[in-house]
Amino acid sequence: MRTTFLLTLLSGLAVSPVFAADAPQCKKVRMADLGWTDIALTNTTAQIILDGLGYDASQTLLGLGVAYSALKENDMDVFQGNWRPVQDEEYKTYFDNGWVEVLGVNLEGAKYTLAVPQYVADQGVKSFDDLAAHAAQFGGRIYGIEAGSNKPLLDMVAANRHGLGDWQIIESSEAAMLTQVANSMADKSWVVFLGWEPHPMNLDYKISYLSGGDAEFGPNFGGATVRTIARKGFSAECPNAARLFANLAFDLDYENHGMRMILGEGKSAEEAAREMIKRNPDKLAKWLDGVSTLDGGPGLPAVQSALGQ
């Protein structure tokens, strides 16, 4: 009788998932935000899932350099915007000195470099080296995003690479830059700007990425992977939350369409993130593989319940 009972108990333990709860001090998860729509989508996706697991997640808007400093100084926990290789050189010391740790890759196949409307490319502007000859048509201006994210372009001008030493980098925001692009394209005027994928600009506009920017953004049109990084010690202190971020991987189609909801359909980041999660139940299951609630319960059903699924 006793043997039968023990075998039954052990059999049940063998097939039941074992979850490890995080310590109470892990309840608050602080994520750095740059004001980029892709990070708004991915951060809010993480926040919705973490809240469903019983955590208290938050986002703070920071410049890129400040985000790295905040991780180093333990003022932030997680940053989902480590674009490689474009950030490799400037922030190399953070990784070399162990001030931050890598949790995983959240996107592959991204690109990040200068772009022009297709009608400008059709007139022969296909490379960084083609820009200088058309300075008058471009107004000697390159449109970037928020201060702190345009250093490759600022360094390019300072070094007079591609003959662009007297050009001006217009630093504003993603939204302001895209307004300039939309206005320019409406009247077929010339504009050169910082473009990237994932982004609905790739769905909404006919654009062409410029070659020849390897020194600024790396080969293959700034071909990139995007990693999730954290403050030193985060994965050891909060392994369950860290596992979620390690699992949390997206793709170009997911982000392009989620970002389009925000930028093109007027939805909030939360509305877009919730809708994309509900459209992709298989992704949600993968993201929550081996992840528990804060108090150690099964994670997937808790999040599904919070989402009304």
ZAMARGU-4260 file (C-alpha; in steps of 0.2 Angstrom, whole numbers, plus 5000, padded with zeros to 4 digits):
<rodrens>
0) 5000/5000/5000 | 5014/5012/5005 | 5024/5007/4990 | 5009/5010/4978 | 5006/5027/4986
5) 5024/5033/4985 | 5025/5027/4966 | 5009/5037/4963 | 5016/5052/4971 | 5033/5052/4962
10) 5024/5049/4946 | 5014/5064/4948 | 5029/5074/4953 | 5038/5069/4937 | 5025/5075/4925
15) 5020/5091/4935 | 5030/5107/4930 | 5041/5114/4943 | 5041/5133/4944 | 5053/5144/4954
20) 5046/5160/4961 | 5056/5176/4962 | 5060/5184/4978 | 5048/5198/4983 | 5061/5212/4979
25) 5059/5207/4961 | 5041/5212/4960 | 5046/5229/4953 | 5053/5228/4936 | 5060/5244/4929
30) 5062/5245/4910 | 5071/5259/4900 | 5061/5267/4886 | 5069/5278/4872 | 5053/5285/4864
35) 5055/5273/4850 | 5038/5264/4844 | 5047/5247/4843 | 5052/5248/4861 | 5035/5255/4866
40) 5028/5239/4858 | 5040/5227/4866 | 5041/5235/4883 | 5022/5236/4884 | 5021/5218/4879
45) 5033/5213/4893 | 5023/5225/4905 | 5007/5217/4901 | 5014/5199/4904 | 5023/5204/4919
50) 5008/5212/4927 | 4998/5196/4923 | 5012/5186/4932 | 5010/5197/4948 | 5024/5209/4945
55) 5024/5228/4945 | 5032/5233/4929 | 5036/5251/4924 | 5044/5261/4909 | 5054/5276/4910
60) 5058/5287/4895 | 5077/5290/4894 | 5090/5295/4881 | 5101/5280/4874 | 5116/5285/4884
65) 5106/5288/4900 | 5098/5271/4898 | 5115/5263/4899 | 5120/5273/4913 | 5104/5269/4923
70) 5108/5250/4920 | 5125/5253/4927 | 5120/5262/4942 | 5105/5250/4946 | 5092/5263/4942
75) 5085/5252/4928 | 5083/5233/4927 | 5080/5230/4908 | 5083/5238/4891 | 5076/5229/4875
80) 5085/5241/4863 | 5103/5235/4862 | 5104/5236/4843 | 5120/5227/4836 | 5132/5231/4829
85) 5128/5250/4829 | 5129/5252/4848 | 5144/5240/4850 | 5158/5253/4849 | 5151/5267/4859
90) 5144/5255/4873 | 5158/5242/4873 | 5165/5246/4890 | 5148/5242/4898 | 5149/5224/4892
95) 5168/5223/4894 | 5167/5228/4912 | 5152/5218/4916 | 5141/5233/4920 | 5127/5225/4910
100) 5122/5207/4906 | 5114/5200/4890 | 5097/5191/4893 | 5094/5186/4875 | 5090/5191/4857
105) 5073/5199/4854 | 5074/5202/4836 | 5084/5196/4821 | 5085/5203/4803 | 5083/5222/4808
110) 5091/5236/4798 | 5096/5253/4803 | 5104/5266/4791 | 5100/5281/4780 | 5085/5280/4768
115) 5077/5291/4755 | 5061/5290/4745 | 5061/5278/4731 | 5059/5293/4718 | 5075/5300/4725
120) 5084/5284/4723 | 5077/5283/4705 | 5086/5299/4702 | 5103/5291/4706 | 5104/5293/4725
125) 5108/5275/4731 | 5123/5277/4742 | 5130/5288/4756 | 5143/5294/4743 | 5129/5301/4732
130) 5122/5313/4744 | 5135/5327/4744 | 5132/5330/4725 | 5114/5334/4729 | 5116/5345/4744
135) 5105/5359/4737 | 5091/5347/4734 | 5092/5340/4752 | 5095/5357/4760 | 5111/5350/4767
140) 5101/5341/4780 | 5099/5324/4787 | 5084/5320/4798 | 5088/5310/4813 | 5078/5306/4829
145) 5081/5310/4847 | 5097/5317/4854 | 5108/5303/4860 | 5103/5291/4846 | 5112/5300/4831
150) 5130/5298/4836 | 5135/5289/4820 | 5128/5303/4809 | 5136/5316/4820 | 5153/5307/4820
155) 5151/5306/4801 | 5149/5324/4799 | 5163/5329/4811 | 5175/5318/4801 | 5169/5324/4784
160) 5165/5307/4778 | 5157/5305/4761 | 5160/5324/4759 | 5146/5328/4771 | 5156/5339/4783
165) 5145/5354/4781 | 5129/5345/4782 | 5117/5347/4797 | 5110/5333/4807 | 5092/5338/4813
170) 5089/5330/4830 | 5071/5329/4836 | 5061/5313/4838 | 5054/5298/4828 | 5037/5306/4826
175) 5044/5323/4821 | 5056/5315/4808 | 5042/5305/4801 | 5031/5320/4799 | 5045/5328/4789
180) 5047/5313/4778 | 5028/5312/4775 | 5027/5331/4771 | 5042/5329/4759 | 5035/5314/4750
185) 5018/5322/4748 | 5026/5336/4737 | 5039/5325/4730 | 5053/5335/4738 | 5070/5327/4742
190) 5073/5321/4760 | 5086/5309/4768 | 5083/5302/4785 | 5087/5288/4797 | 5077/5273/4793
195) 5075/5256/4800 | 5065/5240/4801 | 5055/5235/4810 | 5044/5250/4807 | 5028/5253/4798
200) 5037/5266/4787 | 5042/5250/4777 | 5024/5246/4774 | 5017/5264/4772 | 5031/5272/4761
205) 5041/5268/4746 | 5058/5270/4752 | 5076/5265/4748 | 5090/5261/4760 | 5107/5269/4755
210) 5122/5258/4753 | 5139/5263/4758 | 5136/5267/4776 | 5146/5252/4783 | 5158/5264/4793
215) 5143/5272/4801 | 5130/5258/4804 | 5139/5242/4798 | 5137/5231/4783 | 5120/5225/4775
220) 5112/5241/4777 | 5115/5242/4795 | 5109/5224/4797 | 5106/5221/4815 | 5101/5210/4829
225) 5092/5218/4844 | 5096/5211/4861 | 5088/5213/4878 | 5101/5218/4891 | 5099/5220/4910
230) 5108/5227/4925 | 5122/5217/4932 | 5115/5203/4943 | 5097/5204/4937 | 5097/5186/4931
235) 5104/5179/4947 | 5093/5189/4958 | 5077/5188/4948 | 5079/5172/4937 | 5060/5170/4933
240) 5058/5187/4926 | 5075/5186/4917 | 5069/5169/4909 | 5053/5179/4903 | 5064/5192/4894
245) 5076/5178/4888 | 5061/5170/4880 | 5053/5186/4873 | 5058/5186/4855 | 5048/5195/4841
250) 5050/5195/4822 | 5049/5209/4809 | 5031/5205/4803 | 5025/5206/4821 | 5033/5222/4825
255) 5029/5231/4809 | 5011/5227/4811 | 5010/5231/4830 | 5019/5247/4827 | 5007/5251/4813
260) 4993/5250/4825 | 5001/5263/4836 | 5007/5275/4822 | 4994/5273/4809 | 4978/5267/4818
265) 4980/5278/4833 | 4980/5264/4846 | 4989/5266/4862 | 5004/5255/4865 | 4994/5245/4877
270) 4980/5242/4865 | 4992/5237/4851 | 5002/5225/4862 | 4986/5217/4869 | 4979/5214/4852
275) 4995/5207/4845 | 4997/5195/4860 | 4979/5189/4857 | 4982/5186/4839 | 4998/5176/4843
280) 4994/5163/4856 | 5008/5152/4850 | 5020/5166/4854 | 5013/5169/4871 | 5015/5150/4875
285) 5033/5151/4870 | 5037/5167/4879 | 5030/5159/4895 | 5039/5142/4893 | 5046/5138/4910
290) 5040/5155/4918 | 5030/5156/4934 | 5020/5169/4942 | 5029/5180/4955 | 5023/5168/4969
295) 5028/5152/4959 | 5012/5147/4951 | 5010/5142/4932 | 5013/5157/4922 | 5003/5154/4905
300) 4986/5152/4913 | 4988/5167/4924 | 4992/5178/4910 | 4978/5171/4899 | 4966/5174/4913
305) 4973/5192/4914 | 4970/5194/4896 | 4953/5187/4896 | 4957/5172/4886
</rodrens>
